[in-house]
Amino acid sequence: MDLFTKVCSTWLAIIAILAVVGPFLPLPDPREADFAAPGVKPFSPGHLLGTDSNGYDLLSNVVNGTRVSLMISLVSVLVGGLIGSSIGIISAYVRGRFDGIVSTLFNIILSIPNLVLGLSLVAVLATSPDPSIPVSSNRRIFVIMLSLTFVIIPILGRIARGATLAWVNREFVVAARSMGMRDKDIIFKHIVPNVLPAIYSVGFLAIGVVIVAEGSLSLLGVGVVDGVSWGAMIARVAGEFTYLPHSMYVPVTVLALSVIACNQVGDHLRSRLDLREGKI
Amino acid sequence: MLRQLGQAVVVVIGSTLFLSLLLRLLPVGLAEIYAGGFDEASRAARLKELRLDKDPVTFYLLWLRDFVAGDFGPIVSPGGGTTPVADKVGSALPISLQLMFYVQVVALVVSVPLGIYTAYRSGKRSDKAISYGLFTASSIPNFVFGLLLAVFFGVTLAWLPPLGYVSPGENLVEHFRTMILPVASLAIPLIATYTRLLRADVIATLREDYVTMAVSKGLSNKRILFSHVLRPSSVTLFTSFALNMGALMGGTLVIEQLFTIPGLGSEIGIAIFSRQFFALQSYVAILAVGFVLFNTLADIAVGFVDPRTRERRRA
């Protein structure tokens, strides 16, 4: 593992820890505006990274926002990955008409650019029949997770299907089948362990994709609008960067570093994978 | 080629049907939104006019017929007046297409020489730094570049307008000045992606025997790189060019919102905000059709760039 990958994994570990311990840290309430100090610069007393124009503490918001942003990405990638790769593995193992239908369905969903698909799903799902009663923040978070899960399913599904196709005709699988091993056992003992590394590496890339999507959705006005998340922070400060640039630097830097870290770790896992494949 | 076109048609029909069903089968309250404040009689007439009394499949088929004919449905204002979505598309789509066109042109013009140069210099001491730099740049989301560039060039240095849009017919110089920042924020991650791909491919091609042959014949480096190496190395770049259109479309929506450019992204934002779901359905369908069309064309074009892939496919 080279230095860059180490730095990236460390960053991801810090983010994960902050997501858990965030609420217990001695920080101001992220939703409580300090009216005495709106828009103060970083390193001001009481506000290490300063505040935005409303007086919200930036450090506290970015630390507490980690929880929602990370939860959205982890849940969508885990659930979407589980569903997608199960479908992909089974479809590649069974082949035939089922496989044809699954691939066509994947292609159809992938034909809608993923941010556009997520956007439409959130827009449709997070609508309240009465425009004067806005949808609650928790429901929005749930809808965003649901939509992004749906976006992830075909992405990881296709990867799992491709990887399974490469293994399903290997000698040891054919041998297991000819010895009368049950399909379920073959899939769990012989296919899944070989396909998993590919899914892990793309899974990390997918976490990066979801973090970006959460930020983009917020900027488009359908994200966690009034809650505490990186996307919500960026959307809030996007209008005031002309006079308070520092309130924008904070969430943008944290988000960008996290995406870079996810991509690097995913890429590192993939390159190790190629090495292993190459040795066979 | 026929097979690819057939597949494209299936995918387009599937994705538009999916969007249509999404709208009709989920409880979004279309009737409330489009015929909320109406009395009993005119409410029924309005629902009939919008085909909300039909079953979802008939609704979709009629929608598809209209969509193909260029009728993208109505935008209904709260007062009850309607404007056709096609008008909005007519004014917004060219602006978005223009933005995407600029981005792809800039990205290719920068990344092709950069990719060849970095591949040619690979193995030198600067190589690792370049690789990491490209990797990092390709991972940073475009809205981050958008915000940073807007602050730095738009506010701190005040060289360029931080937001807004001027049409080329109005003032050509101002037009380009307003487009520089949005184009740059979308192009930088793309340049990094393209350069990485081309660099890897060129490095692989440089190991081929015919390159050694060309070198031993005494051809100039420039001639070898541009006329012997570039074409076979550009296949991955070409495919990725088409695949990245999807990400670019998503990025364009965000960047338009950020820089207040009146393109499709801004219209989609307005449609969501004012809950004009018929308009949203047509906008998203246009994007999906465009994406599929682009990928199919690229798939066919790759065959021309590298005839070897055509042979392989036939085999």
Interface residues (C-beta under 8 A of the other chain):
Chain A: F4 T104 L105 N107 I108 I109 S111 I112 P113 N114 L115 V116 L117 L119 S120 L121 A123 V124 L125 T127 P129 P131 G208 V212 G215 S216 L219 L220 G221 V222 I234 A238 F241 T242 P245 M248 V252 L255 A256 V259 I260 N263 Q264 D267
Chain B: Q7 V10 V11 V12 G14 S15 F18 L19 L22 L23 L26 V28 G29 E32 Y132 F135 T136 S138 S139 I140 P141 F143 V144 L147 L148 A150 V151 G154 V155 T156 P162 M245 G246 A247 M249 G250 G251 L253 V254 Q257 L258 G265 I268 G269 I272 F273 R275 F277 L280 V284 L287 A288 F291 V292 N295
